Amino acid sequence: MKYFLLLITIFGFYVSNAQLNMEIEKSPNFRTYNNLKNIEGKTFKSNVLFRSGSISSLMSSDKEKMAKLRLNKIVDFRTDYEVSREPDDTAGLSVQTIRIPIGNITKESSLTMFSVLNNPNSSENTVDSMMLSFYKNFSESIHSYKSFFRVLLEPNSNVLFHCSAGKDRTGIASALLLKALDFDDDTILDDFMRSNDAVRGVDLDKMKMYGIPEKYAQILMKVKPEYLKEAISIINLKYGSLEKMMDTELGIGANEKKFLKAKYLN
């Protein structure tokens, strides 16, 4: 994976894999895992699991598309402050929302970020440093993802999991799941990087609500390989490997992996 990350860093490209964007207009990072193939040659079943960003301002056509997905569980990784600003719009959908707040995004931390980004000396490097600190914080809260896997392990759960942009906390959750399902590192990184495909559809006016200057909004809405690498490095340093962390911290051992593969893969 180190070599693959190096290639991306140098040449700025990644190999697209077979996933499906669900074309939810007000949630452009709403997608599923159709046809992804793991190291055993098993592929994801069609439309059995979904990830997204905010679903707070859905159009009626978006609701109609979501209703057809037969969702019954929504996992929301956002904090109380984020939810208060943009509550999920689930009216008319027969779903249960499970809140699993990850990170320390509060009004105070948002104001601090606003202050930093409005400093005339700030730059893209400032944004990168800020994002790396977020990933460090998310990784230090990795135990919270145990509740996410408990939902996935429910036999009849049809799940959408999301955060605000669907790229950071959701990106880590997706990476952990794909690791549990024995997908290779390149596929995991590809899934992570695909959030950048959705940036052009994001309503950047929402960023103003959090006090983020327009010139940094596009940068903040993207992901870079270094972000996921930072999270994995912190986990490896503490636990020795992702696999050991998932077993000891999240309760995902051989039996749980077998169940998840039977549920989600062909």
C-alpha positions in Angstrom: 0.0 0.0 0.0 2.9 2.4 0.7 4.0 2.1 -3.0 0.4 2.7 -4.2 0.1 5.8 -1.9 3.4 7.1 -3.3 2.1 6.7 -6.9 -1.0 8.7 -6.0 1.0 11.4 -4.2 3.4 11.8 -7.2 1.0 11.5 -10.2 -2.3 12.5 -8.6 -4.4 9.7 -9.9 -6.2 6.7 -8.7 -7.9 3.7 -10.3 -11.7 3.9 -10.3 -13.5 0.8 -9.2 -17.0 -0.4 -9.8 -19.3 1.4 -7.3 -22.6 3.1 -7.9 -23.6 6.6 -7.0 -27.3 6.6 -6.1 -27.9 10.1 -7.7 -29.4 11.6 -4.6 -29.3 15.2 -5.7 -29.0 16.8 -2.2 -26.6 14.2 -1.0 -24.0 13.9 -3.8 -21.7 11.4 -1.9 -24.6 8.9 -1.5 -23.3 5.6 -2.9 -23.3 1.8 -2.6 -20.6 -0.9 -3.1 -22.0 -2.8 -6.0 -19.5 -5.2 -7.6 -16.4 -4.5 -5.5 -14.3 -7.6 -5.5 -12.3 -8.8 -2.5 -9.1 -10.8 -2.4 -11.1 -14.1 -2.4 -12.9 -13.1 -5.6 -16.2 -12.4 -3.8 -18.2 -9.4 -4.8 -20.6 -7.1 -3.0 -24.2 -7.9 -3.4 -26.2 -5.2 -5.2 -27.6 -2.4 -3.1 -27.3 -4.0 0.3 -25.3 -1.2 2.1 -25.0 2.5 1.6 -22.8 5.4 2.7 -23.4 9.2 2.3 -23.0 12.7 3.6 -25.7 14.9 5.0 -29.3 14.0 4.3 -30.7 17.1 5.8 -32.3 18.8 2.8 -33.6 16.1 0.6 -35.9 16.8 -2.4 -39.0 14.8 -2.9 -37.4 12.9 -5.7 -34.5 12.1 -3.4 -36.9 10.7 -0.8 -38.6 8.5 -3.5 -35.2 7.0 -4.4 -34.3 6.4 -0.8 -37.6 4.7 -0.1 -36.9 2.2 -2.8 -33.7 1.2 -1.0 -35.7 -0.5 1.8 -33.5 1.1 4.5 -34.4 0.4 8.1 -31.3 1.7 9.9 -29.4 5.0 9.6 -26.1 5.3 11.5 -25.2 9.0 12.0 -21.6 9.7 13.1 -22.1 13.5 13.6 -22.0 15.3 16.9 -24.9 17.0 18.7 -23.7 20.3 17.3 -23.7 19.2 13.7 -27.1 17.5 14.1 -28.6 20.6 15.6 -27.5 22.6 12.5 -28.5 20.0 9.9 -31.0 17.4 11.3 -31.6 14.3 9.1 -34.7 14.6 6.9 -36.2 11.1 7.4 -39.8 12.1 7.4 -41.8 9.5 5.5 -39.0 6.9 5.7 -39.5 3.8 8.0 -36.0 4.0 9.5 -34.4 4.0 12.9 -31.5 6.4 13.4 -28.6 5.3 15.6 -26.4 8.2 16.7 -22.7 7.3 17.1 -21.0 10.7 17.6 -17.3 10.5 16.6 -14.9 13.4 17.1 -15.1 16.6 18.9 -16.8 18.9 16.4 -18.6 21.5 18.6 -19.5 25.2 18.2 -16.3 26.1 20.0 -14.1 23.9 17.7 -15.9 25.3 14.7 -15.1 28.8 15.8 -11.5 27.9 16.3 -11.3 26.5 12.8 -13.0 29.6 11.5 -10.4 31.8 13.2 -7.5 29.8 11.8 -8.8 29.7 8.3 -9.4 33.5 8.3 -5.8 34.1 9.3 -4.1 35.9 6.4 -1.2 33.5 6.8 -3.3 30.4 6.3 -2.8 28.3 3.2 -3.7 24.8 1.7 -1.0 23.4 4.0 -2.9 24.9 7.0 -6.0 23.0 5.8 -4.0 19.8 5.4 -2.6 20.1 8.9 -6.1 20.7 10.2 -7.5 17.7 8.4 -4.7 15.5 9.7 -5.5 16.6 13.3 -9.1 15.6 12.6 -8.1 12.2 11.5 -5.9 11.8 14.5 -8.9 12.7 16.7 -11.1 10.2 14.8 -8.6 7.4 15.2 -8.3 8.1 18.9 -12.1 7.6 19.1 -11.9 4.3 17.1 -13.6 2.4 19.9 -16.8 4.2 18.9 -17.0 2.3 15.7 -17.9 -0.8 17.7 -21.5 0.3 17.8 -21.4 0.7 14.0 -20.4 -2.9 13.6 -23.1 -4.0 16.0 -25.6 -2.5 13.6 -24.1 -4.2 10.6 -24.1 -7.5 12.5 -27.8 -7.4 13.0 -29.2 -10.1 10.6 -32.0 -7.9 9.1 -30.4 -4.5 9.2 -30.4 -2.5 5.9 -28.0 0.3 6.6 -27.1 3.7 5.5 -24.2 5.3 7.4 -23.1 8.9 7.1 -21.5 11.9 8.6 -21.6 15.5 7.3 -19.7 15.2 4.1 -19.6 11.4 4.0 -15.8 11.4 3.5 -13.9 11.4 6.8 -15.6 9.6 9.6 -17.7 7.7 7.1 -14.5 7.1 5.1 -12.8 5.5 8.1 -15.9 3.4 8.8 -15.9 2.2 5.2 -12.2 1.4 5.3 -12.7 -0.7 8.5 -15.6 -2.6 7.0 -13.8 -3.3 3.7 -10.8 -4.6 5.7 -13.1 -6.9 7.7 -14.5 -8.2 4.4 -10.9 -8.9 3.1 -10.7 -6.2 0.4 -7.1 -5.3 -0.6 -5.5 -2.0 0.4 -5.8 -0.5 -3.1 -9.6 -1.1 -3.2 -9.9 0.4 0.3 -8.0 3.5 -0.8 -10.0 3.8 -4.0 -13.2 3.7 -2.1 -11.9 6.4 0.2 -10.8 8.6 -2.7 -14.0 8.4 -4.5 -15.5 11.0 -2.3 -13.7 13.5 -4.4 -16.0 12.6 -7.3 -18.9 14.1 -5.3 -17.3 17.5 -4.5 -18.6 19.2 -7.6 -22.2 18.4 -6.4 -21.8 19.7 -2.9 -23.6 22.8 -1.8 -20.7 24.9 -0.6 -23.1 27.4 0.9 -23.4 25.0 3.8 -19.7 25.6 4.5 -20.5 29.3 5.2 -22.9 28.2 7.9 -19.9 26.9 9.8 -17.8 30.0 9.1 -15.5 28.5 6.5 -14.1 30.9 4.0 -15.1 30.1 0.4 -11.5 29.8 -0.8 -10.9 26.9 1.5 -14.3 25.2 1.1 -13.4 23.2 -2.0 -10.2 22.0 -0.3 -11.9 20.9 2.9 -14.5 19.0 0.9 -11.8 16.8 -0.7 -9.8 13.9 0.7 -6.2 13.0 0.2 -4.4 9.6 0.6 -2.4 11.1 3.5 -5.6 11.5 5.5 -6.4 7.8 5.6 -2.7 6.9 5.9 -2.6 9.1 9.1 -5.5 7.3 10.6 -4.1 3.8 9.8 -0.7 4.8 11.1 -2.1 5.9 14.5 -4.1 2.7 14.8 -1.1 0.5 13.8 1.1 2.3 16.3 -1.3 1.7 19.2 -2.6 -1.8 18.3 0.1 -3.3 16.0 -2.3 -3.7 13.0 -5.8 -2.9 11.8 -6.7 -6.6 12.3 -5.6 -6.6 15.9 -7.5 -3.4 16.6 -10.7 -4.7 15.1 -10.5 -7.9 17.1 -9.6 -6.4 20.4 -11.4 -3.1 20.2 -14.3 -3.6 17.9 -15.1 -7.3 18.5 -14.7 -8.2 14.9 -13.0 -11.6 14.9 -13.2 -14.6 12.6 -16.8 -15.4 13.3 -18.0 -11.9 12.9 -16.1 -11.6 9.6 -17.7 -14.8 8.4 -21.1 -13.4 9.2 -20.4 -10.1 7.5 -19.2 -11.8 4.3 -22.3 -14.0 4.2 -24.5 -10.9 4.6 -22.8 -8.6 2.1 -20.9 -10.7 -0.4 -21.6 -13.2 -3.1 
